[in-house]
Amino acid sequence: MRLWLAHYILLFHAIGLGQDVRGCHGQPLRPTDMSSAEQPFDCAVHFSLIPQSQEIMDRDDAASRARNVDFAFTDDQQNIRDAVLAQCSAFSDDYWLARDHDTQFPDDFYRAMAQAGWLGVAMPESVGGAGLGITEAAIMMQAVAEAGGGMTAASTIHGPVFSLEPIDLFGTEEQKQRMIPPILSGAEKMCFAVTEPNTGLDTTKLKTRAVREAGGYRVNGEKIWITNAHVADRMMLLARTTPIDEVENKTHGLSLFFTRLDRTKIEHRLIPKMGRHAVGSNMLFINDLFIPEEDRIGEEGQGFRIILKGLNPERILLGAEAIGIGRNAIQRAARYARERIVFDRPIGMNQGIQHPLAKCWAQLEAANLMVMQAATKFDKGEDCGVEANAGKYLAAEFAFEACHTAMLTLGGMGYAQEYHVERLLREVLIPRTAPVSPHMILNFLAEKVLDLPKSY
């Protein structure tokens, strides 16, 4: 029976490719010819493919093999996941709940991850990194979120893991050696200052100006939603060095800097928010900050092109983190469903509990395949914009559903802080909305994949 089914599937596939498929008497065969008179038990279906058709099939098979990626972890990748989960287990649920209450930056967690070398997982060994790829960084960040710290734990170290990429790609050797090692070692912290109050995703319209003067630039402007700026020593800053009305292309005239966060020239204000209280989001008010010329990354006016190189890795890592949060929520819900006894039986025996949790598990695993495909393509130097955006979209949507389902599984206790699901639900909204909304991702996919007209 299985052999007959395989032949039947191959038949339809071959006809769909326009191949000449013949029955057991050598006559051309079509789907409608698969009558009861020609059962596979009486006569096996065989294929007589003309040479041109064989060439087509070989070419299609080769293309399919090129597209397919084996997402099974290598031994080293599995060791990374196991080691990160083990290290994060030292920081209990109570630790993260306490940080959520007292809003203090998780310094001890940050130091522990830095000392273990995790901040440099994707940075070259020449600057103190591990010399691995975004795939390994995604595995690591997913494990960080999955271990129970959620988006708070992930956001504590997220910036250093991906935000140093512009320096590595476009910085001078002197800049690499001066700027990167202090961050990877944990001696300094950093923030990434791009977003502004009145521009949102229209980055080319940002208002922060960097005006040239002797030895460097004088900067004035405002930034918003800058993670960890209140504890940072350094910041990656995007500012306009040439007014937008003086450039032919609006993406030109923006420059990127990595410089000291001088608090005598920069005021920060924490933004009260729904979750992730231990990792602050800030407004920055920059007043006559001087940035030396040696702190500019790459050529003047090319900052927008430079930061574009980091967009896909950021989406990949956020997708991985979202999946980690969703997995943790489902694990908590499944454990509760096994242990919670109502009407003399665990509530996990009820399909009304089982099916939503199983659905969430399947969705998260599917999203993870897309995220890992994006990471693999990035590490191969291939274009991964579609996969990175699709992976981030799926991961964020399915992780939110997982956290919501977990909360419903726990019933009233899902609303109680001691079970931590409500904390995960509050935090999973971050990858759903940042750094790009789901609607903008769908706009991108509609345009780039479906060839639909640009809608904005």
Backbone torsions as a table, in degrees:
resi	resn	phi	psi	omega
1	MET	NA	-43.9	-179.4
2	ARG	-64.0	-37.7	179.0
3	LEU	-65.1	-41.9	178.1
4	TRP	-61.5	-42.5	-179.9
5	LEU	-63.5	-41.3	178.9
6	ALA	-62.4	-42.3	178.8
7	HIS	-63.3	-40.4	-177.5
8	TYR	-65.3	-41.3	177.9
9	ILE	-64.7	-44.5	178.9
10	LEU	-62.2	-35.3	178.4
11	LEU	-59.4	-51.9	-178.5
12	PHE	-64.7	-37.0	178.8
13	HIS	-64.0	-44.5	-177.5
14	ALA	-65.9	-43.7	179.0
15	ILE	-63.4	-37.6	178.0
16	GLY	-62.4	-28.9	178.4
17	LEU	-85.1	0.2	180.0
18	GLY	79.8	22.8	-176.8
19	GLN	-88.1	154.2	179.1
20	ASP	-82.7	107.2	-176.4
21	VAL	-111.1	129.7	-174.7
22	ARG	-119.8	148.5	178.4
23	GLY	-81.9	-168.6	-173.0
24	CYS	-71.3	-14.8	179.1
25	HIS	-103.0	11.6	175.6
26	GLY	83.5	4.2	179.7
27	GLN	-88.1	147.1	176.6
28	PRO	-55.9	137.5	-174.4
29	LEU	-116.3	137.5	176.6
30	ARG	-124.4	163.4	-178.8
31	PRO	-54.9	-35.9	-178.1
32	THR	-71.0	-15.2	-179.7
33	ASP	-80.8	-3.7	-176.7
34	MET	-82.3	67.2	-176.1
35	SER	-88.0	174.1	-179.4
36	SER	-65.8	-21.1	-180.0
37	ALA	-73.0	-18.4	-178.3
38	GLU	-118.1	64.5	179.1
39	GLN	-76.9	147.1	-178.1
40	PRO	-64.4	-18.0	-179.7
41	PHE	-77.4	-21.5	178.6
42	ASP	-91.8	-29.5	-174.1
43	CYS	-159.3	126.2	-179.6
44	ALA	-77.4	141.0	175.5
45	VAL	-75.5	133.9	174.8
46	HIS	-131.6	165.2	-172.8
47	PHE	-119.4	129.7	171.7
48	SER	-112.5	99.3	-174.1
49	LEU	-98.3	128.9	177.1
50	ILE	-68.3	155.4	-174.0
51	PRO	-55.0	-42.6	-179.0
52	GLN	-60.9	-39.0	179.7
53	SER	-66.5	-37.7	177.9
54	GLN	-63.5	-39.6	178.2
55	GLU	-62.7	-40.5	178.7
56	ILE	-62.3	-45.2	-178.2
57	MET	-65.4	-40.6	178.1
58	ASP	-61.8	-42.5	-179.3
59	ARG	-65.3	-42.4	178.1
60	ASP	-63.4	-40.5	179.1
61	ASP	-63.3	-41.2	179.8
62	ALA	-64.0	-41.9	178.5
63	ALA	-64.9	-39.0	179.3
64	SER	-64.7	-41.5	178.7
65	ARG	-64.1	-34.7	179.8
66	ALA	-68.2	-33.1	-178.8
67	ARG	-78.6	-33.9	-175.2
68	ASN	-72.5	140.5	180.0
69	VAL	-127.1	136.0	176.8
70	ASP	-84.1	112.8	-175.6
71	PHE	-95.7	11.0	174.7
72	ALA	-67.7	135.1	-179.6
73	PHE	-64.6	142.0	166.2
74	THR	-73.6	169.4	177.7
75	ASP	-59.6	-40.9	-179.9
76	ASP	-64.5	-41.1	179.6
77	GLN	-66.6	-39.9	176.7
78	GLN	-64.7	-37.3	177.4
79	ASN	-64.4	-37.1	176.5
80	ILE	-61.7	-49.4	-180.0
81	ARG	-58.9	-47.7	-178.3
82	ASP	-63.1	-41.8	-177.9
83	ALA	-67.3	-40.0	179.6
84	VAL	-67.4	-44.1	177.8
85	LEU	-60.0	-40.7	179.8
86	ALA	-65.6	-43.5	-179.5
87	GLN	-67.0	-41.1	-179.1
88	CYS	-69.1	-22.0	179.4
89	SER	-65.3	-17.4	176.6
90	ALA	-71.2	-14.5	179.2
91	PHE	-110.9	101.2	-169.1
92	SER	-76.8	173.1	173.5
93	ASP	-57.1	-39.1	179.6
94	ASP	-62.3	-36.4	178.2
95	TYR	-61.6	-47.7	-177.3
96	TRP	-70.7	-33.7	176.2
97	LEU	-66.3	-39.3	178.0
98	ALA	-63.8	-40.7	178.9
99	ARG	-68.0	-32.7	177.2
100	ASP	-65.9	-32.7	-179.4
101	HIS	-80.5	-46.3	-174.4
102	ASP	-89.4	-6.5	176.0
103	THR	60.0	19.5	-180.0
104	GLN	-83.5	136.7	178.4
105	PHE	-58.4	134.9	-177.4
106	PRO	-73.5	69.2	-175.4
107	ASP	-59.5	-42.3	-177.4
108	ASP	-66.9	-36.1	175.4
109	PHE	-66.2	-43.5	178.8
110	TYR	-59.2	-46.7	-179.5
111	ARG	-63.8	-41.7	-178.8
112	ALA	-62.3	-42.6	-179.9
113	MET	-69.6	-36.1	178.1
114	ALA	-67.4	-45.7	-178.3
115	GLN	-64.0	-30.4	178.2
116	ALA	-80.5	-6.4	176.6
117	GLY	89.9	7.0	-174.2
118	TRP	-72.7	-26.3	-178.4
119	LEU	-64.5	-25.8	-178.4
120	GLY	-103.6	24.3	-174.5
121	VAL	-56.7	-35.5	-176.8
122	ALA	-106.3	9.6	179.0
123	MET	-97.9	152.9	-179.1
124	PRO	-63.8	152.9	177.8
125	GLU	-63.4	-26.2	-177.7
126	SER	-64.9	-18.7	178.5
127	VAL	-115.3	15.2	177.6
128	GLY	98.2	8.6	179.9
129	GLY	-91.4	-177.4	-179.3
130	ALA	-91.6	-13.3	178.1
131	GLY	73.5	22.6	179.5
132	LEU	-98.1	-169.1	-173.7
133	GLY	-112.9	-176.0	177.0
134	ILE	-66.8	-28.5	176.3
135	THR	-59.6	-47.9	179.0
136	GLU	-67.0	-35.8	176.7
137	ALA	-64.1	-39.5	178.5
138	ALA	-66.2	-41.5	176.8
139	ILE	-60.3	-43.2	-179.7
140	MET	-64.6	-49.7	-176.4
141	MET	-67.2	-33.1	175.8
142	GLN	-64.1	-42.1	178.5
143	ALA	-65.9	-37.9	177.7
144	VAL	-58.6	-48.0	-179.2
145	ALA	-69.8	-36.8	-176.9
146	GLU	-71.1	-23.5	-176.9
147	ALA	-71.3	-11.1	175.9
148	GLY	124.9	-16.3	179.9
149	GLY	-78.4	-13.3	176.2
150	GLY	60.9	-149.4	-178.1
151	MET	-70.1	-24.4	176.4
152	THR	-62.7	-49.1	179.1
153	ALA	-63.7	-44.6	-178.3
154	ALA	-63.7	-43.8	-177.4
155	SER	-70.5	-21.7	177.0
156	THR	-60.3	-35.8	-176.0
157	ILE	-120.4	-0.5	-175.1
158	HIS	-57.4	-45.7	-176.0
159	GLY	-56.6	-55.7	-179.7
160	PRO	-60.4	-28.8	-175.7
161	VAL	-68.1	-36.3	-177.3
162	PHE	-119.5	-22.7	-170.5
163	SER	-75.7	-12.1	179.4
164	LEU	-85.9	-4.8	-178.3
165	GLU	-54.5	-42.7	179.3
166	PRO	-59.2	-36.5	178.8
167	ILE	-67.5	-42.6	-179.4
168	ASP	-64.2	-37.4	-176.0
169	LEU	-84.9	-35.8	-170.5
170	PHE	-121.4	-8.4	-179.0
171	GLY	-78.8	161.1	173.7
172	THR	-75.4	166.5	178.6
173	GLU	-62.1	-37.4	177.8
174	GLU	-62.7	-42.7	179.4
175	GLN	-64.4	-42.9	-179.9
176	LYS	-58.9	-46.2	-177.1
177	GLN	-72.6	-28.9	-178.7
178	ARG	-83.9	-37.1	-169.3
179	MET	-95.2	-39.2	-169.5
180	ILE	-80.1	-49.1	-175.2
181	PRO	-55.1	-40.5	179.6
182	PRO	-62.5	-29.7	177.7
183	ILE	-74.6	-46.1	-177.3
184	LEU	-64.8	-32.7	-178.8
185	SER	-78.6	-13.5	-177.0
186	GLY	89.2	0.5	179.4
187	ALA	-66.9	-30.9	178.3
188	GLU	-131.6	156.6	174.6
189	LYS	-115.1	160.9	-177.1
190	MET	-137.6	164.5	172.0
191	CYS	-137.3	166.3	-175.2
192	PHE	-121.4	107.6	-170.5
193	ALA	-109.3	94.4	178.6
194	VAL	-123.0	-51.7	-172.3
195	THR	-63.3	142.0	179.0
196	GLU	-127.3	158.6	-173.4
197	PRO	-59.1	-36.7	-170.8
198	ASN	-112.5	15.1	-179.4
199	THR	-120.4	-33.0	-179.2
200	GLY	58.1	-127.3	-177.9
201	LEU	-79.6	-10.1	178.5
202	ASP	-82.6	68.8	-170.4
203	THR	-59.4	-32.0	-176.9
204	THR	-65.5	-16.5	-179.2
205	LYS	-93.4	9.3	-177.2
206	LEU	-59.9	149.5	-171.0
207	LYS	-100.9	-16.1	-179.1
208	THR	-61.1	126.2	-176.5
209	ARG	-111.0	139.6	172.2
210	ALA	-119.9	108.3	-175.3
211	VAL	-101.0	129.6	-178.3
212	ARG	-65.5	139.0	169.4
213	GLU	-148.5	-180.0	-175.1
214	ALA	-55.5	119.9	174.9
215	GLY	83.5	-1.9	-179.0
216	GLY	170.3	-140.2	-173.8
217	TYR	-138.0	148.3	173.4
218	ARG	-109.5	124.0	-170.2
219	VAL	-115.5	136.5	173.4
220	ASN	-139.4	141.2	177.7
221	GLY	159.0	-172.4	-178.9
222	GLU	-131.9	147.0	174.7
223	LYS	-131.5	157.6	-178.9
224	ILE	-142.0	155.7	-178.6
225	TRP	57.5	44.7	-179.8
226	ILE	-96.0	106.4	-175.6
227	THR	-67.5	130.6	173.7
228	ASN	66.9	15.8	178.1
229	ALA	-63.3	-26.4	-177.8
230	HIS	-72.4	-16.9	179.0
231	VAL	-118.9	0.3	-173.2
232	ALA	-78.9	149.0	172.7
233	ASP	-98.1	-29.3	-178.2
234	ARG	-130.9	157.0	176.1
235	MET	-139.5	142.8	169.3
236	MET	-89.6	118.4	-171.0
237	LEU	-123.5	131.0	173.1
238	LEU	-106.5	126.2	-178.3
239	ALA	-141.8	157.2	179.1
240	ARG	-88.4	123.5	178.4
241	THR	-100.3	-20.6	174.3
242	THR	-126.4	126.7	-179.4
243	PRO	-53.1	145.3	-174.2
244	ILE	-63.3	-28.2	179.9
245	ASP	-80.2	1.2	178.8
246	GLU	-110.9	7.4	179.4
247	VAL	-118.6	148.8	179.4
248	GLU	-73.4	-36.8	179.7
249	ASN	-115.6	127.2	-174.3
250	LYS	-64.6	-16.5	176.7
251	THR	-79.3	-10.6	178.1
252	HIS	-86.9	162.5	176.1
253	GLY	86.4	5.8	174.5
254	LEU	-103.9	136.9	-178.4
255	SER	-125.5	149.9	-176.6
256	LEU	-110.1	137.1	-179.4
257	PHE	-131.0	149.3	169.5
258	PHE	-127.1	109.7	-167.7
259	THR	-144.1	170.6	179.1
260	ARG	-69.0	137.9	178.1
261	LEU	-86.7	92.6	-175.9
262	ASP	-81.1	106.7	-174.5
263	ARG	-75.8	-6.7	172.0
264	THR	-78.5	-16.3	-179.6
265	LYS	-116.8	-7.9	-177.7
266	ILE	-128.0	122.9	175.1
267	GLU	-101.1	135.3	175.7
268	HIS	-115.6	146.5	174.9
269	ARG	-131.5	121.5	178.2
270	LEU	-68.7	139.1	178.4
271	ILE	-95.8	114.8	175.3
272	PRO	-61.7	133.8	-174.4
273	LYS	-145.0	178.1	-170.5
274	MET	-72.4	-39.7	-175.1
275	GLY	-150.7	-172.2	-177.9
276	ARG	51.4	48.0	-172.4
277	HIS	-66.5	-27.0	-177.2
278	ALA	-77.5	-18.1	178.1
279	VAL	-111.9	102.9	-170.3
280	GLY	-74.3	147.9	170.6
281	SER	-110.9	136.2	-167.6
282	ASN	-129.4	151.0	160.4
283	MET	-95.7	140.1	177.9
284	LEU	-118.8	134.7	176.4
285	PHE	-118.2	109.5	-173.2
286	ILE	-100.8	122.4	-174.8
287	ASN	-128.0	102.4	176.9
288	ASP	57.7	41.4	175.7
289	LEU	-74.1	128.9	175.9
290	PHE	-94.3	128.3	176.6
291	ILE	-117.8	119.0	178.6
292	PRO	-64.6	149.6	-176.2
293	GLU	-59.2	-31.8	-178.7
294	GLU	-69.6	-5.4	176.8
295	ASP	-96.6	2.0	175.1
296	ARG	-80.9	133.7	-180.0
297	ILE	-97.3	120.8	-179.9
298	GLY	74.8	-167.5	-177.4
299	GLU	-75.7	150.7	174.4
300	GLU	-64.0	137.7	178.0
301	GLY	86.0	-3.1	-177.3
302	GLN	-110.8	17.9	-176.1
303	GLY	-63.8	-36.0	-179.1
304	PHE	-64.4	-44.6	178.3
305	ARG	-60.9	-35.8	-178.2
306	ILE	-68.9	-45.8	-177.1
307	ILE	-70.1	-23.1	177.2
308	LEU	-59.3	-29.4	-179.7
309	LYS	-64.1	-22.0	-177.9
310	GLY	-98.1	-3.5	-175.4
311	LEU	-68.2	-45.6	-178.6
312	ASN	-65.8	-44.5	175.0
313	PRO	-58.1	-37.9	179.0
314	GLU	-63.4	-43.2	178.9
315	ARG	-65.3	-39.3	178.4
316	ILE	-61.6	-47.5	-178.2
317	LEU	-66.6	-40.8	178.2
318	LEU	-64.6	-38.4	176.0
319	GLY	-62.2	-43.3	178.3
320	ALA	-62.7	-41.3	179.7
321	GLU	-65.1	-41.9	178.7
322	ALA	-60.6	-42.7	178.4
323	ILE	-62.4	-40.1	177.1
324	GLY	-59.8	-42.9	178.1
325	ILE	-63.8	-45.9	179.9
326	GLY	-60.6	-41.7	178.3
327	ARG	-62.5	-43.0	-179.5
328	ASN	-62.7	-40.5	179.1
329	ALA	-63.2	-43.5	-179.9
330	ILE	-66.6	-38.8	177.4
331	GLN	-61.4	-42.9	178.7
332	ARG	-64.3	-42.9	-178.3
333	ALA	-66.6	-41.4	179.9
334	ALA	-64.8	-40.7	177.9
335	ARG	-62.5	-43.4	178.9
336	TYR	-63.7	-41.2	-178.5
337	ALA	-66.5	-29.6	176.5
338	ARG	-73.8	-32.4	-172.4
339	GLU	-96.1	-23.7	-175.9
340	ARG	-79.2	117.0	-178.2
341	ILE	-103.5	122.5	175.1
342	VAL	-136.7	133.5	-175.2
343	PHE	56.3	40.7	173.7
344	ASP	65.6	25.1	178.0
345	ARG	-154.7	149.7	177.7
346	PRO	-65.3	140.1	-178.5
347	ILE	-64.6	-19.2	177.7
348	GLY	-68.1	-9.8	174.9
349	MET	-76.1	-16.8	-176.4
350	ASN	-84.8	131.2	-179.5
351	GLN	-64.3	-25.7	176.3
352	GLY	-63.6	-23.0	173.9
353	ILE	-92.3	-43.4	-175.1
354	GLN	-63.4	-49.5	-169.9
355	HIS	-64.2	-46.3	177.4
356	PRO	-60.7	-39.0	179.6
357	LEU	-67.8	-42.0	178.4
358	ALA	-63.9	-39.8	177.6
359	LYS	-61.1	-44.2	179.6
360	CYS	-63.1	-41.1	178.1
361	TRP	-59.2	-46.8	-178.1
362	ALA	-63.4	-41.0	-179.6
363	GLN	-64.5	-42.2	179.3
364	LEU	-64.3	-39.6	179.0
365	GLU	-66.0	-38.9	178.1
366	ALA	-65.2	-43.8	178.0
367	ALA	-61.8	-37.2	-179.5
368	ASN	-63.4	-35.8	177.4
369	LEU	-61.7	-41.3	179.1
370	MET	-66.8	-42.3	179.0
371	VAL	-62.1	-45.0	-178.7
372	MET	-70.3	-30.7	174.2
373	GLN	-64.3	-42.2	177.8
374	ALA	-61.8	-44.2	-179.5
375	ALA	-63.3	-42.1	-179.6
376	THR	-63.6	-43.5	179.0
377	LYS	-65.0	-39.4	178.5
378	PHE	-61.2	-45.6	-178.4
379	ASP	-67.0	-22.4	176.1
380	LYS	-85.7	-3.1	-178.0
381	GLY	80.6	16.7	-179.6
382	GLU	-95.0	157.3	176.9
383	ASP	-65.7	125.8	-177.0
384	CYS	-129.8	19.0	-176.2
385	GLY	-58.4	-43.6	-179.5
386	VAL	-65.0	-48.2	-178.0
387	GLU	-66.8	-39.2	-179.6
388	ALA	-64.0	-43.2	179.5
389	ASN	-71.3	-43.2	178.5
390	ALA	-64.3	-40.6	179.0
391	GLY	-63.7	-43.9	178.6
392	LYS	-63.6	-41.8	179.3
393	TYR	-61.1	-52.6	-178.0
394	LEU	-63.2	-43.9	-178.2
395	ALA	-61.2	-45.1	-178.0
396	ALA	-67.0	-43.3	-179.3
397	GLU	-66.0	-45.7	-177.4
398	PHE	-72.4	-32.8	177.0
399	ALA	-67.0	-39.6	176.0
400	PHE	-61.3	-45.6	179.0
401	GLU	-62.0	-37.8	179.2
402	ALA	-64.1	-44.4	-179.9
403	CYS	-66.6	-40.0	178.4
404	HIS	-66.2	-42.1	177.9
405	THR	-63.5	-40.4	178.1
406	ALA	-61.7	-41.5	179.9
407	MET	-63.8	-41.8	178.3
408	LEU	-66.8	-34.4	178.7
409	THR	-61.7	-40.0	-179.8
410	LEU	-78.8	-8.8	-179.6
411	GLY	62.5	-134.2	-179.6
412	GLY	-60.1	-34.3	-179.6
413	MET	-68.7	-18.9	175.5
414	GLY	-65.4	-21.5	179.6
415	TYR	-89.9	-8.4	-177.8
416	ALA	-87.6	136.8	-177.4
417	GLN	-64.5	-29.4	-175.0
418	GLU	-65.2	-18.1	178.7
419	TYR	-97.0	-7.2	168.2
420	HIS	71.8	-8.5	-179.0
421	VAL	-67.1	-37.7	179.7
422	GLU	-64.3	-32.7	176.7
423	ARG	-65.3	-43.2	178.5
424	LEU	-64.5	-39.2	179.8
425	LEU	-63.8	-40.5	178.2
426	ARG	-65.4	-38.6	-174.8
427	GLU	-80.2	-27.1	-177.0
428	VAL	-71.9	-12.9	175.6
429	LEU	-68.1	-20.7	-178.4
430	ILE	-65.4	-55.7	178.7
431	PRO	-65.8	-17.7	177.9
432	ARG	-73.6	-26.7	-175.9
433	THR	-113.7	-20.2	-174.4
434	ALA	-127.2	154.5	-4.3
435	PRO	-82.2	-0.2	178.4
436	VAL	-141.2	140.2	-175.6
437	SER	-72.8	157.8	177.5
438	PRO	-60.9	-31.3	-178.9
439	HIS	-67.4	-39.2	178.3
440	MET	-69.1	-33.3	176.1
441	ILE	-65.1	-43.0	179.0
442	LEU	-65.2	-36.2	173.3
443	ASN	-58.0	-46.3	-178.8
444	PHE	-61.7	-46.7	-178.3
445	LEU	-66.4	-38.9	178.9
446	ALA	-61.6	-39.8	-178.3
447	GLU	-75.7	-47.5	-171.8
448	LYS	-82.4	-31.8	-176.3
449	VAL	-98.0	-44.1	-174.9
450	LEU	-95.4	-2.8	178.0
451	ASP	59.2	37.1	176.3
452	LEU	-89.1	156.5	-178.1
453	PRO	-62.2	145.2	177.1
454	LYS	-61.6	134.0	-171.2
455	SER	-101.9	1.2	-177.6
456	TYR	-143.5	NA	NA
